[in-house]
């Protein structure tokens, strides 16, 4: 999923849209940003998004291995698969939390706001 610059809202602001493939689903949020910051923000956001996907995958792999290792060294055979599952879920949670924090921080830095179509201009 990529963030792209959309149509102009007014003389100073543009709309940012998420694109998933060639079509845009109805439920995807839109954002607004000042025109002067739009190109730089979109480039940084898309670059950061690619890095965060890799970070989340690495987090899942490391947590799964750790959970499996701990479960393997327990006395009961039940703990090995439970450790793998708990490790995997922990990795997904950690990756999602880090991604959300980094993306929100970047959006705050550039003054990006949620775009509401119904809002009066």
Residue, then its C-alpha position, 0 to 999 in steps of 0.5 A: x500500500x502506497x501513499x500518493x498525492x491526490x487532488x487539491x483541496x484549496x490553494x495551500x492544501x492537497x489531499x493524500x490518498x492510500x493506493x492498494x494496487x490499481x484500485x482504491x477501496x472505499x474504506x481507506x482514509x484520506x489525509x490533508x497536508x500543505x502543498x509545500x510539504x507533500x512531496x517530501x512527506x510522501x517520499x519519507x512515508x513510503x520509504x519508512x513504510x517499506x522499512x517498517x514492513x521488514x522490521x515487523x517481519x524480523x520482529x515476528x521471526x525473532x519472537x517466534x524463535x525465542x518462544x519456540x526455544x523457551x517452549x522447547x526447554x519446558x518439561x511439557x510437550x504442550x509448551x513448544x507449540x504454545x511458545x511458538x504461537x505466543x512468540x509469533x503473536x508477540x512479534x506481530x504486536x510489537x511490530x504493529x506498535x512500532x509501526x504505528x508509533x513511527x507513522x504517527x510521529x512522522x504525520x505529526x512532524x509534517x502536520x498531516x490531518x485526517x481529511x473529512x469530505x463533509x467538513x466545510x472548507 
